[in-house]
Amino acid sequence: MADGDPTALVTAAAGGDTQAWNALVERYAPLVHATCRRWRLDAADAADVSQTVWLRLVENLPKLREPKALPGWLMTTAAHECTRFYRSRQRERPDDLTSLLDRTPADDTDPVDAGLIRDELHAAMRVAFAELPERCRTLFSLLMTDPPAAYTEISTRLAMPCGAIGPTRSRCLDRLRRSAALQTLIADAGHAVRR
Amino acid sequence: MISNDWQESDEALLQVLTQALHTPDPTPASVREAARAVYTWRTIDAELAELVHDSRVDELAMAGLRAEEADLRTLSFESSTLTIELGVSTTALLGQLVPPGPTEVTVHREGSAAYTIPVDPDGTFRIAPPPTGLITLTCADVVTAAFRL
């Protein structure tokens, strides 16, 4: 279960495996929470809406069509539940202008918002990293030490010729970039620009 | 501005990844606990009735709405076999099953024991005072999506 793809965890959780569920929570809860925060929910509201997102996942586990795309599903569901939250608050307090103003996700030209956006990016990166094959994770861990491990050491640790390290590094980075979590962020940013 | 260079450049991507893995996770422990806890809401033998309408979300607040109308919240849940309509006021929850048939509804509430209430032959039921908190209703082999009252 240490490896990558969430499909096995989703299948096991749908079948009643509590440990698999807890493993999904461990890996993805920070991303759901960071997305709610990026929608400018305060700490208490972000906690409530996060919990609702996980409820939606429990309800939909058996029919989740693409378990591999789970991070994207979670982020989209979080955005949907945040929108619902704002609409219900607007109805309860129609005169509360802030509830209208707050309806847009954070904007990165504002310094406070920039922190929320960075937190979400970091959460998405950690998810994308966790989903990588073990070989890529080991390689990145070696490259991220300070100072970075020498190619000869990496070559020994990964049983890989020195000449293969560069191409493997770029394949692994490409995989990271194509992860569902980061692709969902990129798609969202595209919407933001068009808005 | 947050640089989006990582979308194109390998060096920038590796740099953001390094920062991400070296930054402490700010998620409160209670958020993870709440997410772990909702697993007990998993139902295996029941079909999900999705929330298709919630007046509090789907109807925009209107100026001039009478107070008693504004106080009544309506919710609709649909499965392939059953529709469950709810009207919730401060004093009671009224429910209607379409089509009628099931003779009882089970109310599950976060943090307390489930209980069962009778449904009359017309498919209506009443809970007074209305339950509060996170709730699901189960009737026959259909369970509603969880909702908050």
Chai-1 contact restraints between the chains, C-beta under 6 A:
chainA,res_idxA,chainB,res_idxB,connection_type,confidence,min_distance_angstrom,max_distance_angstrom,comment,restraint_id
A,W21,B,Y39,contact,1.0,0.0,6.0,A-B,restraint_1
A,N22,B,R36,contact,1.0,0.0,6.0,A-B,restraint_2
A,V25,B,R32,contact,1.0,0.0,6.0,A-B,restraint_3
A,V25,B,A35,contact,1.0,0.0,6.0,A-B,restraint_4
A,V25,B,R36,contact,1.0,0.0,6.0,A-B,restraint_5
A,A29,B,V31,contact,1.0,0.0,6.0,A-B,restraint_6
A,A29,B,R32,contact,1.0,0.0,6.0,A-B,restraint_7
A,A29,B,A35,contact,1.0,0.0,6.0,A-B,restraint_8
A,P30,B,D25,contact,1.0,0.0,6.0,A-B,restraint_9
A,P30,B,T27,contact,1.0,0.0,6.0,A-B,restraint_10
A,H33,B,T27,contact,1.0,0.0,6.0,A-B,restraint_11
A,H33,B,V31,contact,1.0,0.0,6.0,A-B,restraint_12
A,A47,B,V31,contact,1.0,0.0,6.0,A-B,restraint_13
A,S50,B,V31,contact,1.0,0.0,6.0,A-B,restraint_14
A,Q51,B,A34,contact,1.0,0.0,6.0,A-B,restraint_15
A,W54,B,A35,contact,1.0,0.0,6.0,A-B,restraint_16
A,W54,B,V38,contact,1.0,0.0,6.0,A-B,restraint_17
A,L55,B,V38,contact,1.0,0.0,6.0,A-B,restraint_18
A,L55,B,A146,contact,1.0,0.0,6.0,A-B,restraint_19
A,V58,B,V38,contact,1.0,0.0,6.0,A-B,restraint_20
A,V58,B,W41,contact,1.0,0.0,6.0,A-B,restraint_21
A,V58,B,R42,contact,1.0,0.0,6.0,A-B,restraint_22
A,E59,B,L48,contact,1.0,0.0,6.0,A-B,restraint_23
A,E59,B,A145,contact,1.0,0.0,6.0,A-B,restraint_24
A,R84,B,V57,contact,1.0,0.0,6.0,A-B,restraint_25
A,R87,B,V57,contact,1.0,0.0,6.0,A-B,restraint_26
A,S88,B,R56,contact,1.0,0.0,6.0,A-B,restraint_27
A,S88,B,V57,contact,1.0,0.0,6.0,A-B,restraint_28
A,R91,B,R56,contact,1.0,0.0,6.0,A-B,restraint_29
A,R91,B,A61,contact,1.0,0.0,6.0,A-B,restraint_30
A,P94,B,A61,contact,1.0,0.0,6.0,A-B,restraint_31
A,D108,B,M1,contact,1.0,0.0,6.0,A-B,restraint_32
A,D108,B,I2,contact,1.0,0.0,6.0,A-B,restraint_33
A,A114,B,I2,contact,1.0,0.0,6.0,A-B,restraint_34
A,I117,B,I2,contact,1.0,0.0,6.0,A-B,restraint_35
A,R118,B,I2,contact,1.0,0.0,6.0,A-B,restraint_36
A,H122,B,A20,contact,1.0,0.0,6.0,A-B,restraint_37
A,H122,B,T23,contact,1.0,0.0,6.0,A-B,restraint_38
A,M125,B,L17,contact,1.0,0.0,6.0,A-B,restraint_39
A,M125,B,A20,contact,1.0,0.0,6.0,A-B,restraint_40
A,R126,B,A20,contact,1.0,0.0,6.0,A-B,restraint_41
A,M144,B,T18,contact,1.0,0.0,6.0,A-B,restraint_42
A,S170,B,D10,contact,1.0,0.0,6.0,A-B,restraint_43
A,L173,B,D10,contact,1.0,0.0,6.0,A-B,restraint_44
A,L173,B,L13,contact,1.0,0.0,6.0,A-B,restraint_45
A,I186,B,Q7,contact,1.0,0.0,6.0,A-B,restraint_46
